């Protein structure tokens, strides 16, 4: 590594001169973490990748325990993001629409 970074798998620092594997748009991994996969959640709105490796909550998020209701940056930045999110949840989780 020419620059220090944080591993997208284990969230530990990768120091300068340490071996790391980098991919544009994804981030960097320790050599030992390369065989481990980063669980990527799907965007509830478009169904594409939610962008877990670049998420602002990456350090705090346990993707094995988190809700499947994440939204990607592109959908989150749209003018109608909240309405789109609501409609996607209604469509995919009809039980949440029950009126009592």
N, C-alpha and C positions, 0 to 999 in steps of 0.2 A: 504494500500500500504506500502510495506517495503522500496520502493525507489520512488522518484518523477518521474513523467512521463508526457506525453502530450496526451490528449484525441484525438483519431483518428476521432471523430465526430465533436467536436466543436473547436479543436486546442487549448484549454485552459489547463493550468497546472493542474496536479493532485498531490496534496501534500502527503507527508508521513503521514500515519495513516488515510488518507481519503479512503473511499470505492471506489474501481475501479474494473472493470471486465477486465481480461487479457486473451488473447488467443495467443498461440504460433504462430508466423509467421504473426499475424495480428496486434497486439498492444493492447493498453489499452483504456477503455472508462470509463467516469464517470458513476456512477450508474444511474443517471438521463438521461444520453445520450444513455443508453443501448437499449432503445426502438426505437431509431433513427438509420437508416441504413446509412452506408457510401456508396455512389454511386461508384461502381467499373466499370471503363471503360474496354472495351475489347481491347486486343492487335490486331492491324490491320493485323499483319503477321500471327499469329497462332490462333487467335480467343479466346484464353484463357484470364484470368484476367490480366489486365495491371499492377497490383500491386500498386494501388493507396495508400493504407495504408502505404506503405513503400517508396513511391516516394520522391525523393529529392526536388520536387517542391510542396509537400503537403501543406505547409503553404501558398503558393501563388496561388494555383490552385482552381478555382471555377468549380467543376466538372459538374455543371449545365450549364455552359457557354462555357466550353472548347471543342475543336475539338475532334472528335471521331477517330483521327489519332494517338493515343498513341501506344507505343510499350513496351512490357514487358522486364524485365532485361535479361531473357534467350535469347530472339530473338535479343535484342540490343547488346549482347555480342558475337554473332556469327560472324565468319569471313566475311560473306557476308551480314551483317545486312543492309547496305544501299541499296544494290541491292534487297534484299528480301523485304525491305520496299517499294521501288519504284514499284516492281512488284505487291505487295499487293494493293497499291493505284491504280495502273492502272487497276487491276482486279475488285476492288470494286467500283471504281469511274470512269467509262469509259468516262464520260463527260470531265474529266480533261485531256484526251488524244487527244482532238480535235486538228488537225493541221490546221492552217489558212494560 
